[in-house]
Amino acid sequence: MSQEKKYDIFISYRREGGKNFARILKPELEKRGFQDRVFLDFDELKDGKFDKRIMDAIDSAPIFIIILSDGCLDRCVNEDDWVRLEIVHALNTNKHIIPVVCDKSFKDFPANIPEFIKKGFKKIAFTDHMPLPGDFNREPNSWMDMAEIDSYLDEIKFFREKYAGIIDVEAGFEVEYSHR
């Protein structure tokens, strides 16, 4: 008899727009002490028991991370949408929900999203790569340009003002260190 696997973190995402970030986030969390304790459906679901395994993984993980990418919540108006089902289950089981905006593509909640979903997000964290001096080698589109900092901070200010008293909006920069 095999025991059900327990997780510390469940990562929810919309495949269109969130899949790549979710695949990057999981090993980063594992490097920080959550080895084999992060659920990502792409890696974990191999047996075809999708519905039950998803809900069991949410049940076992106290932390529910939702990747907010462009349009990721648009289909949450449909009661049978999987992202909505995951969010609702996390809300109903009192999970610590951490919405993460990873690439500046998430602009706002859709107008027709159920209010209880929006109210379930107590905090949103925006993050992007810190601009580096021009002589650093980097992949195209992997770092914010210096010229984008003001618009990045303006977007965060927009969210802070619009959702003041409802959602705590945090911002950060990811900084890579390279020793030459």
N, C-alpha and C positions, 0 to 999 in steps of 0.2 A: 504494500500500500504506500503510494507516494504522498508526501505531504505537500500542501499548497505552498507555492513560493510566496514569500513576503517581500514587499518593496518599501522603500522609503519615499520614493518620488515616482509619480505618474506623469508622463509628458503627453499632453493632448495637442493636436495640431491639425490643420486642414492640409491635406496632401498638396493641393495647389498653393504654393506660396510659403508653406511652413515646413515641408518635408526636409529640405536641406539644412535649415537651422536646427531642427530637432535632431537630425543625425550628427550634427556638430556638438550640440549641447550635451547629449548623453555621455560621450567619452570624457568631456570636460568635467562633468559632475562625478564620474567614476574616478578620475584622477584626484579628486578632492575628497575622497573617502567613502564614496557611495558605490564601490565596486560590486557589480552584480546585484545592485539594489535599486536600479532605475528601470522603470518599465517604459519601453518604446515599442508599440505594436509591430513595427516593421521587423524588429529583431526577435521579438518574443512569440509571435503568433505563427506557429508552423503546423498546427494540428487541425485547423478548420473550425475549432470551437470558439469562434470570434466573440459572439455576444457575451457568453458566460465568462470567458477569460478576461475580457475588458472590464466588466463590472467587478470581478473578483480582484483584479489588480488595483482598481480604484479603491475598493474596500480596504485592501491591505496597506495602502500608502497614505500616510498622513498629509503629504504634500502633493498638491495637484498643480502642475505648471501648464498653463495654456499659452501657446505661441500665437500672438496676435499678428497676423499678416494681412495684407490687402484682401478684403472681401471674405475673410475667414468666418465671420459671424453672419454673413448675408443669408445663408440657408438655415440659420437657427430659428427662423420663423416656422419651419416645418417640424412638426412634433416627432417625426421619425428620422430626423437628421442626426448622424452619429456624433458630431461635435456637440450638438445641443444635448443629446442623451448623456454624453460624458459629463458635461458641465452640470446638468440637472442632478445626476447621480452624486457628483462631488458636493454640490450644495446640500442635497438631502442627507448626506452622510457627514456633514460638518468638516470637510477637508479644508486645510489651509490653502487657499487658492492664490496662486501667484501668476498674474497675467504678465507676459513679457513681450515687448515690442522690440523686434530685433533688427529691423532694416529700414525704419522710417516709412514703410509702406502702409501701415495701419493709420488711417486718418480719423476715424471716429466710429462710434457704434451706429449700426444701421437704424434708421428712424423707426422701423417696424419690429425691432428686436423686442422680445418680451421683457418687460420692466424688471421682473424678478432675476433675470440673468444679469442685466446691467448692475442691479443693486448687489449682486453676489460678488462683484469685483470691488473689493475694498481698497486695493492698491494696484497701480500699474507702474511697471518699471520700464523706462526707455533706455536703450543702450546702443552705442555705436562705437566704432573704432576711432580713437583719437588720431587727428591728423599728424603725420610725421614729416620731418624736414624732407625737402625734395630729393636729397641724395640717397635716401633709403630705397632699396629694391622692394617692390611690392607688386602684388597681383593687381591687375586692373579692377576697379570697382570694389576693392576689398577694404579700403580706408576712406574715411570722410576727407574731403578736401578742406583746406582752411577756409575757403569761401563759403562753405556750407554750414559752418558753425552757427552763424546768426539765425539761419532758417531753422536749424535743428532746435535751438533754444526757443525760438518763437513758437514752434509746434508744441513744445512742452508747456510753454506759458499759456497757450490756447487751452490745452487740456486742463491745466491747473485752475484756470479761471472758470471754464465751463462746468467743471465737476467739483468745484470748491465745496467742501463740507460733505461730499458724497464719496469721492474716490481720492485717495492720497496718491499723487503723481510724483514719482521719483525719476531722476535722470542720472545717467552716468556715462563715462567714457571708458572703453577698454583700451588699455595701453600695453603694447607689446614691447618687450625689452630684447634687444639684440646686442650681444657683445661682439665687437669686431676685433 
